[in-house]
Amino acid sequence: MKLLITGGAGFIGSNFIHYMLKKYPDYQINLDLLTYAGNLENLKDIENDPNYKFVKGDIADTKLVNGLVKNVDIIVHFAAESHVDRSILNAESFIQTNVIGTYILLEAARKSGNKRFHHVSTDEVFGSLGPKDAAFNENTPYDPRSPYSASKAASDHLVRAYHHTYSLPITISNCSNNYGPYQFPEKLIPLFVTNLMEEKKVPLYGDGQNMRDWLYVEDHCEAIDKIIHSGKIGETYCVGGNAEKNNREITHELLKLMDKNESCIEFVKDRLGHDKRYAIDFSKIKNELGWVPRVSFKKGLQKTLDWYKNNKSWWKNIKNGEYKNYYATQYGQE
């Protein structure tokens, strides 16, 4: 099987490529625009693997996408602008990548004989839960509340529309907050871990009570693997980590693991429109495909912390901007 993996130099996409290369002898194609969060250092150890090929490009480049899609069996679509704070400051790139880019990929899949298409989405499309509300599931109405989640909701609707209108063989997964190796250090866990390593304070939004369900990225990769091989065409699967934690709890767990105290916390003004709680009911994927998260939050957090401790050059290059120069000559990046 030949896979076109969009966003493969990003956090979840690069973990998925590593996962697939270990498990399957299939040929991989990786397309990535290499925006600020795309980092080829995530894939440096496999760049000479004969089953892996990197193509630098934009999913909104119709000609490039059409040429690539013709030669693959399945598109696994990770590529997205995903940081809520950035979407609040400027939503344009989120619309361009998450909506227009998805449309161009869908059109290419349709015109190439209705290629199999898996779309990776987020639980944020469902909005915000109250403390006693039932967890999100596949039938939860959409209620996006940030430019980011609205753009992902739009892309989800487009994917479903192409299935119903053109019989495109699609699946969708809506996942909870991922964490683990290679996550860009603007997200909560890697930001806090690396700040503490640098003897800096950790910026905690508001009262720190915002609740999320946390999913170790390798568990997410396994879920996608099961969906693309055994999932029912046209269906959506919610993927969660069974680990609801608020931001203050996570902060204190990290402080404990890193032998720090509360003086390292800096409370900052809350994000505009900050959703209070997300939670995922993953009963459907459990019952249909036999998937459950294997890594507990405690174990996953320790694994993540160990990875960042053992890969200081990786995240330091990001924080000082050096990662942008990687492969600059080969790919003409600025």
Contacts in CASP RR format, 6 or more apart in sequence:
PFRMAT RR
TARGET T0000
AUTHOR 0000-0000-0000
METHOD contacts of the structure
MODEL  1
MKLLITGGAGFIGSNFIHYMLKKYPDYQINLDLLTYAGNLENLKDIENDP
NYKFVKGDIADTKLVNGLVKNVDIIVHFAAESHVDRSILNAESFIQTNVI
GTYILLEAARKSGNKRFHHVSTDEVFGSLGPKDAAFNENTPYDPRSPYSA
SKAASDHLVRAYHHTYSLPITISNCSNNYGPYQFPEKLIPLFVTNLMEEK
KVPLYGDGQNMRDWLYVEDHCEAIDKIIHSGKIGETYCVGGNAEKNNREI
THELLKLMDKNESCIEFVKDRLGHDKRYAIDFSKIKNELGWVPRVSFKKG
LQKTLDWYKNNKSWWKNIKNGEYKNYYATQYGQE
1 24 0 8 1.000
1 26 0 8 1.000
1 27 0 8 1.000
1 73 0 8 1.000
1 74 0 8 1.000
2 26 0 8 1.000
2 27 0 8 1.000
2 28 0 8 1.000
2 29 0 8 1.000
2 71 0 8 1.000
2 72 0 8 1.000
2 73 0 8 1.000
2 74 0 8 1.000
3 20 0 8 1.000
3 26 0 8 1.000
3 27 0 8 1.000
3 28 0 8 1.000
3 29 0 8 1.000
3 72 0 8 1.000
3 73 0 8 1.000
3 74 0 8 1.000
3 75 0 8 1.000
3 76 0 8 1.000
4 29 0 8 1.000
4 31 0 8 1.000
4 68 0 8 1.000
4 69 0 8 1.000
4 72 0 8 1.000
4 74 0 8 1.000
4 75 0 8 1.000
4 76 0 8 1.000
5 13 0 8 1.000
5 16 0 8 1.000
5 17 0 8 1.000
5 28 0 8 1.000
5 29 0 8 1.000
5 30 0 8 1.000
5 31 0 8 1.000
5 76 0 8 1.000
5 78 0 8 1.000
6 31 0 8 1.000
6 32 0 8 1.000
6 59 0 8 1.000
6 75 0 8 1.000
6 76 0 8 1.000
6 77 0 8 1.000
6 78 0 8 1.000
6 79 0 8 1.000
6 105 0 8 1.000
7 13 0 8 1.000
7 30 0 8 1.000
7 31 0 8 1.000
7 32 0 8 1.000
7 33 0 8 1.000
7 38 0 8 1.000
7 59 0 8 1.000
7 78 0 8 1.000
7 79 0 8 1.000
7 80 0 8 1.000
8 14 0 8 1.000
8 16 0 8 1.000
8 17 0 8 1.000
8 30 0 8 1.000
8 31 0 8 1.000
8 32 0 8 1.000
8 38 0 8 1.000
8 42 0 8 1.000
8 43 0 8 1.000
8 78 0 8 1.000
8 79 0 8 1.000
9 30 0 8 1.000
9 32 0 8 1.000
9 34 0 8 1.000
9 38 0 8 1.000
9 39 0 8 1.000
9 40 0 8 1.000
9 42 0 8 1.000
9 43 0 8 1.000
9 54 0 8 1.000
10 32 0 8 1.000
10 37 0 8 1.000
10 38 0 8 1.000
10 39 0 8 1.000
10 42 0 8 1.000
10 78 0 8 1.000
10 182 0 8 1.000
10 184 0 8 1.000
11 37 0 8 1.000
11 42 0 8 1.000
11 178 0 8 1.000
11 180 0 8 1.000
11 182 0 8 1.000
11 183 0 8 1.000
11 184 0 8 1.000
11 187 0 8 1.000
11 217 0 8 1.000
12 78 0 8 1.000
12 120 0 8 1.000
12 178 0 8 1.000
12 217 0 8 1.000
12 220 0 8 1.000
12 221 0 8 1.000
13 78 0 8 1.000
14 39 0 8 1.000
14 42 0 8 1.000
14 43 0 8 1.000
14 182 0 8 1.000
15 180 0 8 1.000
15 181 0 8 1.000
15 182 0 8 1.000
15 217 0 8 1.000
15 218 0 8 1.000
15 220 0 8 1.000
15 221 0 8 1.000
16 76 0 8 1.000
16 78 0 8 1.000
16 221 0 8 1.000
16 224 0 8 1.000
17 28 0 8 1.000
17 30 0 8 1.000
17 43 0 8 1.000
17 46 0 8 1.000
17 52 0 8 1.000
18 43 0 8 1.000
18 46 0 8 1.000
19 218 0 8 1.000
19 221 0 8 1.000
19 222 0 8 1.000
19 225 0 8 1.000
20 26 0 8 1.000
20 28 0 8 1.000
20 221 0 8 1.000
20 225 0 8 1.000
21 28 0 8 1.000
21 46 0 8 1.000
21 49 0 8 1.000
21 51 0 8 1.000
21 52 0 8 1.000
23 225 0 8 1.000
25 51 0 8 1.000
26 51 0 8 1.000
27 51 0 8 1.000
27 52 0 8 1.000
27 53 0 8 1.000
28 51 0 8 1.000
28 52 0 8 1.000
28 53 0 8 1.000
29 53 0 8 1.000
29 55 0 8 1.000
29 68 0 8 1.000
29 71 0 8 1.000
29 72 0 8 1.000
30 43 0 8 1.000
30 52 0 8 1.000
30 53 0 8 1.000
30 54 0 8 1.000
30 55 0 8 1.000
31 55 0 8 1.000
31 56 0 8 1.000
31 57 0 8 1.000
31 59 0 8 1.000
31 64 0 8 1.000
31 65 0 8 1.000
31 68 0 8 1.000
31 79 0 8 1.000
32 38 0 8 1.000
32 54 0 8 1.000
32 55 0 8 1.000
32 56 0 8 1.000
32 57 0 8 1.000
32 79 0 8 1.000
33 56 0 8 1.000
33 57 0 8 1.000
33 58 0 8 1.000
33 59 0 8 1.000
33 79 0 8 1.000
33 97 0 8 1.000
34 40 0 8 1.000
34 56 0 8 1.000
34 57 0 8 1.000
34 331 0 8 1.000
34 333 0 8 1.000
35 81 0 8 1.000
35 93 0 8 1.000
35 97 0 8 1.000
36 184 0 8 1.000
36 324 0 8 1.000
37 82 0 8 1.000
37 83 0 8 1.000
37 184 0 8 1.000
37 186 0 8 1.000
38 184 0 8 1.000
39 182 0 8 1.000
39 184 0 8 1.000
39 318 0 8 1.000
39 323 0 8 1.000
39 326 0 8 1.000
40 47 0 8 1.000
40 54 0 8 1.000
40 326 0 8 1.000
40 327 0 8 1.000
41 314 0 8 1.000
41 317 0 8 1.000
41 323 0 8 1.000
41 326 0 8 1.000
42 182 0 8 1.000
43 52 0 8 1.000
43 54 0 8 1.000
44 326 0 8 1.000
46 52 0 8 1.000
47 54 0 8 1.000
55 64 0 8 1.000
55 68 0 8 1.000
56 331 0 8 1.000
57 64 0 8 1.000
58 64 0 8 1.000
59 65 0 8 1.000
59 77 0 8 1.000
59 79 0 8 1.000
59 97 0 8 1.000
59 101 0 8 1.000
59 102 0 8 1.000
59 104 0 8 1.000
59 105 0 8 1.000
60 96 0 8 1.000
60 97 0 8 1.000
60 100 0 8 1.000
60 101 0 8 1.000
60 104 0 8 1.000
61 104 0 8 1.000
62 104 0 8 1.000
62 107 0 8 1.000
62 108 0 8 1.000
65 104 0 8 1.000
65 105 0 8 1.000
65 108 0 8 1.000
66 108 0 8 1.000
66 111 0 8 1.000
66 112 0 8 1.000
67 108 0 8 1.000
68 108 0 8 1.000
69 75 0 8 1.000
69 105 0 8 1.000
69 108 0 8 1.000
69 109 0 8 1.000
69 112 0 8 1.000
69 115 0 8 1.000
70 112 0 8 1.000
72 115 0 8 1.000
73 115 0 8 1.000
73 116 0 8 1.000
74 115 0 8 1.000
74 116 0 8 1.000
74 117 0 8 1.000
74 118 0 8 1.000
74 228 0 8 1.000
75 105 0 8 1.000
75 109 0 8 1.000
75 115 0 8 1.000
75 116 0 8 1.000
75 117 0 8 1.000
75 118 0 8 1.000
76 118 0 8 1.000
76 120 0 8 1.000
76 224 0 8 1.000
76 228 0 8 1.000
77 102 0 8 1.000
77 105 0 8 1.000
77 117 0 8 1.000
77 118 0 8 1.000
77 119 0 8 1.000
77 120 0 8 1.000
78 120 0 8 1.000
79 97 0 8 1.000
79 101 0 8 1.000
80 97 0 8 1.000
80 98 0 8 1.000
80 120 0 8 1.000
80 151 0 8 1.000
80 152 0 8 1.000
80 155 0 8 1.000
81 87 0 8 1.000
81 93 0 8 1.000
81 94 0 8 1.000
81 97 0 8 1.000
81 98 0 8 1.000
81 148 0 8 1.000
81 151 0 8 1.000
82 122 0 8 1.000
82 148 0 8 1.000
83 148 0 8 1.000
83 186 0 8 1.000
83 187 0 8 1.000
84 124 0 8 1.000
84 146 0 8 1.000
84 148 0 8 1.000
84 149 0 8 1.000
84 271 0 8 1.000
85 186 0 8 1.000
85 271 0 8 1.000
86 93 0 8 1.000
86 94 0 8 1.000
86 148 0 8 1.000
87 94 0 8 1.000
87 146 0 8 1.000
87 147 0 8 1.000
87 148 0 8 1.000
87 151 0 8 1.000
88 146 0 8 1.000
88 147 0 8 1.000
88 271 0 8 1.000
88 272 0 8 1.000
91 147 0 8 1.000
91 148 0 8 1.000
91 151 0 8 1.000
94 147 0 8 1.000
94 148 0 8 1.000
94 151 0 8 1.000
95 147 0 8 1.000
95 151 0 8 1.000
97 151 0 8 1.000
98 148 0 8 1.000
98 151 0 8 1.000
98 152 0 8 1.000
98 154 0 8 1.000
98 155 0 8 1.000
99 151 0 8 1.000
99 154 0 8 1.000
99 155 0 8 1.000
99 158 0 8 1.000
102 119 0 8 1.000
102 155 0 8 1.000
102 158 0 8 1.000
102 159 0 8 1.000
103 158 0 8 1.000
105 117 0 8 1.000
106 117 0 8 1.000
106 158 0 8 1.000
106 159 0 8 1.000
106 162 0 8 1.000
106 168 0 8 1.000
108 115 0 8 1.000
109 115 0 8 1.000
109 116 0 8 1.000
109 117 0 8 1.000
109 162 0 8 1.000
109 168 0 8 1.000
110 162 0 8 1.000
110 166 0 8 1.000
110 168 0 8 1.000
114 166 0 8 1.000
114 167 0 8 1.000
114 168 0 8 1.000
114 169 0 8 1.000
115 168 0 8 1.000
115 169 0 8 1.000
116 169 0 8 1.000
116 170 0 8 1.000
116 228 0 8 1.000
117 159 0 8 1.000
117 162 0 8 1.000
117 168 0 8 1.000
117 169 0 8 1.000
117 170 0 8 1.000
117 171 0 8 1.000
118 170 0 8 1.000
118 171 0 8 1.000
118 172 0 8 1.000
118 173 0 8 1.000
118 224 0 8 1.000
118 227 0 8 1.000
118 228 0 8 1.000
119 155 0 8 1.000
119 156 0 8 1.000
119 159 0 8 1.000
119 170 0 8 1.000
119 171 0 8 1.000
119 172 0 8 1.000
119 173 0 8 1.000
120 173 0 8 1.000
120 175 0 8 1.000
120 224 0 8 1.000
121 152 0 8 1.000
121 155 0 8 1.000
121 156 0 8 1.000
121 172 0 8 1.000
121 173 0 8 1.000
121 174 0 8 1.000
121 175 0 8 1.000
122 149 0 8 1.000
122 152 0 8 1.000
122 174 0 8 1.000
122 175 0 8 1.000
123 136 0 8 1.000
123 174 0 8 1.000
123 175 0 8 1.000
123 176 0 8 1.000
123 213 0 8 1.000
123 238 0 8 1.000
123 240 0 8 1.000
123 278 0 8 1.000
123 280 0 8 1.000
124 144 0 8 1.000
124 145 0 8 1.000
124 146 0 8 1.000
124 148 0 8 1.000
124 149 0 8 1.000
124 152 0 8 1.000
124 275 0 8 1.000
124 278 0 8 1.000
125 142 0 8 1.000
125 143 0 8 1.000
125 144 0 8 1.000
125 149 0 8 1.000
125 152 0 8 1.000
125 153 0 8 1.000
125 156 0 8 1.000
125 174 0 8 1.000
126 136 0 8 1.000
126 140 0 8 1.000
126 141 0 8 1.000
126 142 0 8 1.000
126 143 0 8 1.000
126 174 0 8 1.000
126 278 0 8 1.000
127 142 0 8 1.000
127 143 0 8 1.000
127 144 0 8 1.000
127 145 0 8 1.000
127 149 0 8 1.000
127 275 0 8 1.000
127 278 0 8 1.000
128 143 0 8 1.000
128 145 0 8 1.000
128 275 0 8 1.000
128 276 0 8 1.000
128 277 0 8 1.000
128 278 0 8 1.000
129 135 0 8 1.000
129 136 0 8 1.000
129 276 0 8 1.000
129 277 0 8 1.000
129 278 0 8 1.000
129 279 0 8 1.000
130 276 0 8 1.000
130 277 0 8 1.000
131 211 0 8 1.000
131 276 0 8 1.000
131 277 0 8 1.000
133 277 0 8 1.000
133 279 0 8 1.000
134 281 0 8 1.000
135 213 0 8 1.000
135 279 0 8 1.000
135 280 0 8 1.000
135 281 0 8 1.000
136 174 0 8 1.000
136 238 0 8 1.000
136 278 0 8 1.000
136 279 0 8 1.000
136 280 0 8 1.000
136 281 0 8 1.000
137 238 0 8 1.000
137 280 0 8 1.000
137 281 0 8 1.000
137 283 0 8 1.000
137 284 0 8 1.000
138 174 0 8 1.000
138 235 0 8 1.000
138 236 0 8 1.000
138 237 0 8 1.000
138 238 0 8 1.000
138 284 0 8 1.000
142 153 0 8 1.000
142 156 0 8 1.000
142 157 0 8 1.000
144 150 0 8 1.000
144 152 0 8 1.000
144 153 0 8 1.000
145 273 0 8 1.000
145 275 0 8 1.000
146 273 0 8 1.000
146 275 0 8 1.000
156 172 0 8 1.000
156 174 0 8 1.000
156 236 0 8 1.000
159 170 0 8 1.000
159 172 0 8 1.000
160 170 0 8 1.000
160 172 0 8 1.000
160 234 0 8 1.000
162 168 0 8 1.000
162 170 0 8 1.000
163 169 0 8 1.000
163 170 0 8 1.000
163 233 0 8 1.000
163 234 0 8 1.000
169 233 0 8 1.000
169 234 0 8 1.000
170 233 0 8 1.000
170 234 0 8 1.000
171 227 0 8 1.000
171 228 0 8 1.000
171 231 0 8 1.000
171 232 0 8 1.000
171 233 0 8 1.000
171 234 0 8 1.000
171 235 0 8 1.000
171 236 0 8 1.000
171 237 0 8 1.000
172 234 0 8 1.000
172 235 0 8 1.000
172 236 0 8 1.000
172 237 0 8 1.000
173 223 0 8 1.000
173 224 0 8 1.000
173 227 0 8 1.000
173 236 0 8 1.000
173 237 0 8 1.000
173 238 0 8 1.000
173 239 0 8 1.000
174 236 0 8 1.000
174 237 0 8 1.000
174 238 0 8 1.000
174 239 0 8 1.000
174 280 0 8 1.000
175 215 0 8 1.000
175 220 0 8 1.000
175 223 0 8 1.000
175 238 0 8 1.000
175 239 0 8 1.000
175 240 0 8 1.000
175 280 0 8 1.000
176 212 0 8 1.000
176 213 0 8 1.000
176 214 0 8 1.000
176 215 0 8 1.000
176 239 0 8 1.000
176 240 0 8 1.000
176 241 0 8 1.000
176 278 0 8 1.000
176 279 0 8 1.000
176 280 0 8 1.000
177 212 0 8 1.000
177 213 0 8 1.000
177 214 0 8 1.000
177 215 0 8 1.000
177 278 0 8 1.000
178 214 0 8 1.000
178 215 0 8 1.000
178 216 0 8 1.000
178 217 0 8 1.000
178 220 0 8 1.000
179 187 0 8 1.000
179 189 0 8 1.000
179 190 0 8 1.000
179 214 0 8 1.000
179 215 0 8 1.000
179 216 0 8 1.000
179 217 0 8 1.000
179 300 0 8 1.000
179 301 0 8 1.000
179 304 0 8 1.000
180 189 0 8 1.000
180 190 0 8 1.000
180 216 0 8 1.000
180 217 0 8 1.000
180 218 0 8 1.000
180 300 0 8 1.000
180 303 0 8 1.000
180 304 0 8 1.000
180 307 0 8 1.000
181 217 0 8 1.000
181 304 0 8 1.000
181 307 0 8 1.000
181 311 0 8 1.000
182 217 0 8 1.000
182 314 0 8 1.000
183 189 0 8 1.000
183 190 0 8 1.000
183 217 0 8 1.000
183 304 0 8 1.000
184 190 0 8 1.000
184 318 0 8 1.000
185 191 0 8 1.000
185 193 0 8 1.000
185 194 0 8 1.000
185 315 0 8 1.000
185 318 0 8 1.000
185 319 0 8 1.000
188 247 0 8 1.000
188 250 0 8 1.000
189 250 0 8 1.000
189 254 0 8 1.000
189 301 0 8 1.000
189 304 0 8 1.000
190 304 0 8 1.000
190 308 0 8 1.000
190 315 0 8 1.000
191 202 0 8 1.000
191 203 0 8 1.000
192 202 0 8 1.000
192 250 0 8 1.000
192 251 0 8 1.000
192 254 0 8 1.000
193 254 0 8 1.000
193 258 0 8 1.000
193 304 0 8 1.000
193 305 0 8 1.000
193 308 0 8 1.000
194 308 0 8 1.000
194 315 0 8 1.000
194 319 0 8 1.000
195 201 0 8 1.000
195 202 0 8 1.000
196 202 0 8 1.000
196 254 0 8 1.000
196 255 0 8 1.000
196 258 0 8 1.000
196 260 0 8 1.000
196 264 0 8 1.000
197 258 0 8 1.000
197 308 0 8 1.000
197 309 0 8 1.000
197 312 0 8 1.000
201 264 0 8 1.000
201 265 0 8 1.000
201 266 0 8 1.000
202 251 0 8 1.000
202 254 0 8 1.000
202 264 0 8 1.000
202 265 0 8 1.000
202 266 0 8 1.000
203 266 0 8 1.000
203 268 0 8 1.000
204 247 0 8 1.000
204 248 0 8 1.000
204 251 0 8 1.000
204 265 0 8 1.000
204 266 0 8 1.000
204 267 0 8 1.000
204 268 0 8 1.000
205 247 0 8 1.000
205 268 0 8 1.000
205 269 0 8 1.000
205 270 0 8 1.000
205 271 0 8 1.000
205 274 0 8 1.000
206 267 0 8 1.000
206 268 0 8 1.000
206 269 0 8 1.000
206 270 0 8 1.000
206 274 0 8 1.000
207 248 0 8 1.000
207 267 0 8 1.000
207 270 0 8 1.000
208 246 0 8 1.000
208 247 0 8 1.000
208 248 0 8 1.000
208 251 0 8 1.000
208 267 0 8 1.000
209 246 0 8 1.000
209 247 0 8 1.000
209 248 0 8 1.000
209 276 0 8 1.000
210 246 0 8 1.000
210 247 0 8 1.000
210 274 0 8 1.000
210 275 0 8 1.000
210 276 0 8 1.000
210 277 0 8 1.000
211 244 0 8 1.000
211 245 0 8 1.000
211 246 0 8 1.000
211 276 0 8 1.000
211 277 0 8 1.000
211 278 0 8 1.000
211 279 0 8 1.000
212 244 0 8 1.000
212 245 0 8 1.000
212 246 0 8 1.000
212 247 0 8 1.000
212 277 0 8 1.000
212 278 0 8 1.000
213 240 0 8 1.000
213 241 0 8 1.000
213 242 0 8 1.000
213 243 0 8 1.000
213 244 0 8 1.000
213 278 0 8 1.000
213 279 0 8 1.000
213 280 0 8 1.000
214 241 0 8 1.000
214 243 0 8 1.000
214 244 0 8 1.000
214 245 0 8 1.000
214 250 0 8 1.000
214 297 0 8 1.000
215 239 0 8 1.000
215 240 0 8 1.000
215 241 0 8 1.000
215 243 0 8 1.000
215 280 0 8 1.000
215 293 0 8 1.000
216 241 0 8 1.000
216 293 0 8 1.000
216 295 0 8 1.000
216 297 0 8 1.000
216 300 0 8 1.000
216 303 0 8 1.000
216 304 0 8 1.000
218 295 0 8 1.000
219 241 0 8 1.000
219 293 0 8 1.000
219 294 0 8 1.000
219 295 0 8 1.000
220 239 0 8 1.000
222 291 0 8 1.000
222 294 0 8 1.000
223 237 0 8 1.000
223 239 0 8 1.000
223 285 0 8 1.000
223 289 0 8 1.000
223 291 0 8 1.000
224 239 0 8 1.000
226 285 0 8 1.000
226 289 0 8 1.000
226 290 0 8 1.000
226 291 0 8 1.000
227 237 0 8 1.000
227 285 0 8 1.000
227 289 0 8 1.000
230 289 0 8 1.000
231 237 0 8 1.000
231 288 0 8 1.000
231 289 0 8 1.000
232 288 0 8 1.000
237 282 0 8 1.000
237 284 0 8 1.000
237 285 0 8 1.000
237 288 0 8 1.000
237 289 0 8 1.000
238 280 0 8 1.000
238 281 0 8 1.000
238 282 0 8 1.000
238 284 0 8 1.000
238 285 0 8 1.000
239 280 0 8 1.000
239 282 0 8 1.000
239 285 0 8 1.000
239 291 0 8 1.000
240 280 0 8 1.000
240 282 0 8 1.000
240 293 0 8 1.000
241 280 0 8 1.000
241 282 0 8 1.000
241 293 0 8 1.000
241 297 0 8 1.000
242 282 0 8 1.000
242 292 0 8 1.000
242 293 0 8 1.000
243 293 0 8 1.000
243 296 0 8 1.000
243 297 0 8 1.000
244 277 0 8 1.000
244 279 0 8 1.000
245 253 0 8 1.000
245 297 0 8 1.000
250 301 0 8 1.000
251 265 0 8 1.000
252 262 0 8 1.000
253 298 0 8 1.000
253 301 0 8 1.000
254 260 0 8 1.000
254 301 0 8 1.000
254 305 0 8 1.000
255 261 0 8 1.000
255 262 0 8 1.000
255 264 0 8 1.000
255 265 0 8 1.000
257 301 0 8 1.000
257 302 0 8 1.000
257 305 0 8 1.000
258 305 0 8 1.000
282 291 0 8 1.000
282 292 0 8 1.000
282 293 0 8 1.000
285 291 0 8 1.000
286 292 0 8 1.000
295 303 0 8 1.000
308 315 0 8 1.000
314 323 0 8 1.000
316 322 0 8 1.000
317 323 0 8 1.000
317 326 0 8 1.000
324 333 0 8 1.000
324 334 0 8 1.000
325 333 0 8 1.000
327 333 0 8 1.000
328 334 0 8 1.000
END
